[in-house]
Amino acid sequence: MEIKCFVCGATDKERVYIPCYHDGEEKIACVRCLPMLIHGEH
């Protein structure tokens, strides 16, 4: 099973991941997208 970031689509071979919840579902986000998820897109 390939793991992908739900924000950018990067695979688990490219980045480190953190589990999170979005819209009531457990999802995976890479650490590169984490600042955008915390602070929002500007």
C-alpha positions as CSV (number, residue, x, y, z in Angstrom):
1,M,0.0,0.0,0.0
2,E,1.4,3.4,-1.0
3,I,1.0,6.2,1.5
4,K,0.5,9.7,0.0
5,C,0.0,13.1,1.6
6,F,-3.6,14.2,1.2
7,V,-2.5,17.8,0.6
8,C,0.4,17.5,-2.0
9,G,0.3,13.8,-3.0
10,A,4.0,13.2,-2.1
11,T,4.7,9.5,-1.4
12,D,6.1,8.0,1.8
13,K,9.4,7.4,0.0
14,E,9.9,11.2,-0.4
15,R,8.9,12.6,3.0
16,V,8.1,12.1,6.7
17,Y,4.4,11.8,7.6
18,I,2.1,12.7,10.5
19,P,-1.4,11.2,11.0
20,C,-4.2,13.8,11.3
21,Y,-8.0,14.1,11.0
22,H,-9.8,16.1,8.3
23,D,-13.5,16.0,7.6
24,G,-13.9,13.3,10.2
25,E,-11.5,10.9,8.5
26,E,-8.0,9.9,9.4
27,K,-5.5,11.1,6.8
28,I,-1.8,11.5,6.4
29,A,0.0,14.8,5.9
30,C,3.7,15.2,5.1
31,V,5.8,17.5,7.3
32,R,6.3,19.9,4.4
33,C,2.6,20.6,4.2
34,L,2.2,20.9,8.0
35,P,2.9,24.7,8.2
36,M,0.2,25.4,5.7
37,L,-2.3,23.2,7.6
38,I,-1.4,25.0,10.9
39,H,-1.3,28.6,9.5
40,G,-3.5,28.4,6.4
41,E,-2.5,29.3,2.9
42,H,-1.6,33.0,2.4
